[in-house]
Amino acid sequence: MKKYLIVLGLAFAAFPACAADQTITLSVPGMTCAACPITVKTALAKVSGVKKTAVRYDKREVLVTFDDVKTNASQLMEATKKAGYPSSVKAS
């Protein structure tokens, strides 16, 4: 059964927003010890919409897959910064 939204007497079929998973690479140059990736991964996991993280400690970067309706690169960078690890989006 479809749901409808009534606006000014007009009926519109209500469809969920089209969310798309995105994956970006964040450069995190401050990851210099074995415990750093754990802290970065934990900080990113707390951001609503983050689905997956993969830390590449040797490259000082993290791949983040997220729902682009719930979060964005700025919020992800803010999360790592608050955890003590400033980051930036790495160009592909």
matplotlib code that plots the C-alpha trace (Angstrom):
import matplotlib.pyplot as plt

x = [0.0, 1.4, 1.4, 0.4, 1.3, -1.5, -0.2, -2.7, -5.2, -2.8, -1.8, 1.8, 3.1, 5.5, 8.8, 11.8, 14.7, 17.2, 20.2, 23.4, 26.4, 29.6, 33.2, 35.9, 39.4, 40.5, 44.2, 45.0, 48.7, 48.6, 48.2, 51.7, 51.2, 49.4, 46.6, 45.8, 43.7, 41.5, 40.7, 40.0, 37.8, 35.9, 35.3, 34.0, 31.8, 29.9, 28.9, 25.3, 25.3, 28.8, 28.6, 32.1, 35.7, 38.9, 42.1, 45.3, 47.8, 50.9, 49.4, 48.0, 44.5, 41.0, 38.4, 34.9, 31.7, 28.6, 25.0, 25.2, 21.7, 22.8, 26.4, 29.0, 32.8, 32.8, 31.1, 33.6, 36.6, 35.1, 34.8, 38.4, 39.5, 37.6, 39.3, 42.6, 43.4, 42.7, 42.0, 41.3, 39.7, 42.3, 42.0, 41.3]
y = [0.0, 3.4, 6.3, 9.7, 13.2, 15.7, 19.3, 22.1, 19.5, 17.7, 14.1, 13.0, 9.5, 9.5, 7.7, 7.4, 9.7, 8.0, 7.4, 6.5, 4.9, 6.8, 5.9, 8.5, 8.3, 10.5, 11.3, 11.2, 12.1, 12.1, 8.3, 7.5, 4.6, 1.3, 2.7, 5.6, 3.6, 2.3, 5.8, 7.1, 4.1, 4.5, 8.2, 7.6, 4.7, 7.2, 9.3, 8.5, 7.0, 5.5, 2.0, 0.8, 2.0, 0.4, 1.9, 1.8, 2.5, 2.3, 4.9, 7.0, 6.9, 5.5, 4.5, 5.4, 4.2, 6.2, 7.0, 10.5, 11.4, 11.0, 12.5, 14.0, 14.5, 17.6, 15.7, 12.8, 15.2, 16.9, 13.6, 12.7, 16.2, 16.0, 12.7, 14.4, 13.4, 16.1, 14.7, 15.8, 14.2, 12.6, 13.3, 10.2]
z = [0.0, -1.0, 1.3, 0.0, 1.1, 0.7, 0.1, -0.8, -1.9, -4.2, -3.5, -4.0, -3.6, -0.7, -1.5, 0.8, 0.0, -2.4, -0.2, -1.8, -0.1, -0.8, 0.0, 0.5, 1.7, 4.5, 5.0, 8.7, 9.0, 12.8, 13.0, 14.2, 16.6, 16.8, 19.0, 16.7, 14.1, 16.9, 18.1, 14.6, 13.7, 17.0, 16.4, 12.9, 14.0, 16.3, 13.3, 12.2, 8.7, 8.8, 7.5, 7.2, 7.9, 6.8, 8.2, 6.2, 8.9, 6.6, 4.3, 7.2, 5.7, 6.3, 3.8, 5.0, 3.5, 4.6, 3.8, 2.1, 3.4, 7.0, 6.9, 4.8, 4.5, 6.7, 9.6, 9.2, 9.3, 12.3, 14.1, 13.6, 14.6, 17.8, 18.5, 18.1, 14.6, 12.0, 8.6, 5.0, 2.0, -0.1, -3.9, -5.9]

ax = plt.figure().add_subplot(projection="3d")
ax.plot(x, y, z, "-o")
ax.set_aspect("equal")
plt.show()
